[in-house]
Amino acid sequence: MRMTKDLMRVDTIIAPVAVGTTGTGQVGRVVDRRKTVGGVVTNYRGVNLIAGYGAITSTAAIFTAVVKEGDATGAMTSVADADMIGTEADLGLGAAVRTDFTGDKVYKRISYKGTKRYVSVNISSTATAGAIVGCVAEFTDPDQAPTP
């Protein structure tokens, strides 16, 4: 039987950090869906994007996620909705009463199913707040995997 850990890998897009200045937010690191280990190239067909949000005190704060893709790291463009399972709104947070584990201190997830090699996420907020945000990419469905 294959072990789950052999079928996926995780990479940091935004290390946990305060969201920063209003409107600017955090620009995510570009991650590569291709991984080479010991001369073996593995392409991951699926990518789960998982954003984490810490304590948020402002009920009016809106956190917006923008998912980007590209065949080259310097040519990233916004991902079409058809290339995602879920929407960018599902990865962000709307204005709401903040309840622990509902409106703050939560993780949100969508999946990228496009064909571009590189993926990234930017997260910005309408409020300058000390809320901690972070984002990781969970790569799944490799074209090379150990046999059972």
C-alpha positions as CSV (number, residue, x, y, z in Angstrom):
1,M,0.0,0.0,0.0
2,R,1.3,3.5,-0.8
3,M,1.8,5.9,2.1
4,T,0.0,9.2,1.8
5,K,3.2,11.1,2.5
6,D,4.7,9.5,-0.7
7,L,1.9,10.9,-2.8
8,M,2.1,14.6,-1.8
9,R,4.5,17.3,-0.7
10,V,3.9,20.7,1.0
11,D,5.7,24.0,0.2
12,T,5.3,27.4,1.8
13,I,3.9,30.2,-0.2
14,I,3.5,32.8,2.6
15,A,5.2,32.0,5.9
16,P,3.0,33.1,8.9
17,V,3.3,36.9,9.2
18,A,1.2,39.9,10.0
19,V,-0.9,40.8,6.9
20,G,0.7,44.2,6.7
21,T,-0.3,47.5,5.2
22,T,-3.9,48.1,4.0
23,G,-4.2,47.0,0.3
24,T,-0.6,45.8,0.0
25,G,-0.8,42.6,2.1
26,Q,1.6,39.8,1.5
27,V,3.0,38.7,-1.9
28,G,3.3,35.0,-2.0
29,R,6.4,33.1,-3.1
30,V,6.1,31.3,-6.4
31,V,6.1,27.5,-6.0
32,D,7.0,24.9,-8.7
33,R,4.7,22.0,-9.4
34,R,7.8,20.1,-10.7
35,K,10.2,18.5,-8.2
36,T,13.5,16.8,-9.0
37,V,15.0,14.4,-6.5
38,G,18.0,12.2,-7.2
39,G,17.6,12.9,-11.0
40,V,13.9,11.8,-11.0
41,V,11.5,14.5,-12.2
42,T,8.0,14.4,-10.6
43,N,5.2,16.6,-11.8
44,Y,2.3,17.1,-9.4
45,R,-1.1,17.4,-11.2
46,G,-3.1,18.7,-8.2
47,V,-2.4,21.6,-5.9
48,N,-4.4,22.4,-2.7
49,L,-3.9,26.0,-1.6
50,I,-4.5,26.4,2.1
51,A,-4.6,29.8,3.8
52,G,-4.4,30.2,7.6
53,Y,-5.7,33.2,9.5
54,G,-4.9,34.1,13.1
55,A,-7.0,36.2,15.5
56,I,-8.8,39.1,13.7
57,T,-10.4,41.8,15.8
58,S,-11.9,44.0,13.1
59,T,-15.4,42.9,12.0
60,A,-15.0,45.1,8.9
61,A,-11.7,43.6,7.7
62,I,-11.9,41.8,4.4
63,F,-9.0,39.5,3.4
64,T,-8.7,38.9,-0.3
65,A,-6.7,36.1,-1.9
66,V,-5.5,36.3,-5.5
67,V,-4.2,33.0,-7.0
68,K,-1.7,33.3,-9.8
69,E,-0.2,30.9,-12.4
70,G,2.5,30.9,-15.0
71,D,4.8,28.9,-17.3
72,A,7.6,31.1,-16.1
73,T,8.1,32.7,-12.6
74,G,8.3,36.2,-14.1
75,A,5.1,35.9,-16.1
76,M,2.4,35.2,-13.5
77,T,-1.3,36.0,-14.3
78,S,-4.5,35.6,-12.4
79,V,-6.0,32.1,-12.5
80,A,-9.3,31.6,-14.4
81,D,-12.2,30.4,-12.2
82,A,-12.5,27.3,-14.5
83,D,-9.0,26.3,-13.3
84,M,-9.9,26.2,-9.6
85,I,-12.1,24.0,-7.5
86,G,-13.7,26.7,-5.3
87,T,-13.1,30.4,-5.8
88,E,-10.6,32.9,-4.6
89,A,-13.3,34.3,-2.3
90,D,-13.4,30.8,-0.7
91,L,-9.7,31.3,0.2
92,G,-10.2,34.7,1.7
93,L,-12.3,36.0,4.5
94,G,-15.3,38.4,4.3
95,A,-16.4,41.1,6.8
96,A,-18.2,39.3,9.6
97,V,-18.6,39.0,13.3
98,R,-15.4,37.3,14.4
99,T,-16.0,34.0,16.2
100,D,-13.1,31.7,17.0
101,F,-12.7,29.0,14.4
102,T,-15.4,30.5,12.2
103,G,-14.5,34.0,11.3
104,D,-11.0,34.0,12.6
105,K,-8.3,31.5,13.6
106,V,-9.4,29.4,10.6
107,Y,-7.9,27.6,7.6
108,K,-9.5,28.0,4.1
109,R,-8.8,25.8,1.1
110,I,-9.3,25.7,-2.6
111,S,-7.7,23.6,-5.3
112,Y,-5.8,24.5,-8.5
113,K,-6.4,22.2,-11.4
114,G,-4.8,24.3,-14.2
115,T,-1.9,23.2,-16.3
116,K,0.7,25.9,-15.6
117,R,4.0,24.9,-13.9
118,Y,4.2,27.7,-11.3
119,V,1.5,28.8,-8.8
120,S,1.4,31.6,-6.1
121,V,-1.1,33.3,-3.8
122,N,-1.2,37.0,-2.7
123,I,-3.3,37.9,0.4
124,S,-4.3,41.5,1.2
125,S,-6.6,43.1,3.7
126,T,-8.8,46.2,3.8
127,A,-7.6,47.0,7.3
128,T,-4.1,47.4,8.7
129,A,-4.2,44.8,11.4
130,G,-1.9,42.6,13.2
131,A,-3.8,39.5,12.0
132,I,-1.4,36.7,11.1
133,V,-1.8,35.1,7.7
134,G,0.0,32.3,6.0
135,C,-0.4,30.0,3.0
136,V,0.9,26.7,1.9
137,A,0.6,24.6,-1.3
138,E,-0.1,20.9,-0.9
139,F,1.0,19.1,-4.1
140,T,-1.0,16.0,-4.9
141,D,-1.4,13.3,-7.6
142,P,2.3,12.9,-8.7
143,D,3.1,11.4,-12.1
144,Q,5.9,9.4,-10.3
145,A,5.2,7.6,-7.1
146,P,6.4,4.5,-5.3
147,T,4.6,1.3,-6.3
148,P,2.5,-0.5,-3.7
